Amino acid sequence: MKTEKVFTIIVSNFGRAGDKPPKEVSGTLEELKKYFSYTFEVGASWDKKVNVNPKNITSFVNNLQRAYEAKEANCYNRTSIELKK
């Protein structure tokens, strides 16, 4: 039986009202897809290049960042995504 690898994503918010402390979200790739599914849906509705079903963690991080950029296009608040090493 193969166990799935657990990843940790660091979500940092920057904005007009001040920076919020970074939040860490951990889970398998499938759990992370489910957790961020709304962000993927909204991002994909604005940017058709957002892949809502990435196959690996690198693609997941890149597409999640693209989804946040599309979602926050006209606002002052920005979100940065990175994979915790």
Protein Blocks (a to p, Z undefined) as FASTA:
>chain_A
ZZddddddddddddfkopcddddddddfklmmmmmmmmmmmmmmmmmkbcfbbfbfklmm
mmmmmmmmmmmmmambdcdddddZZ
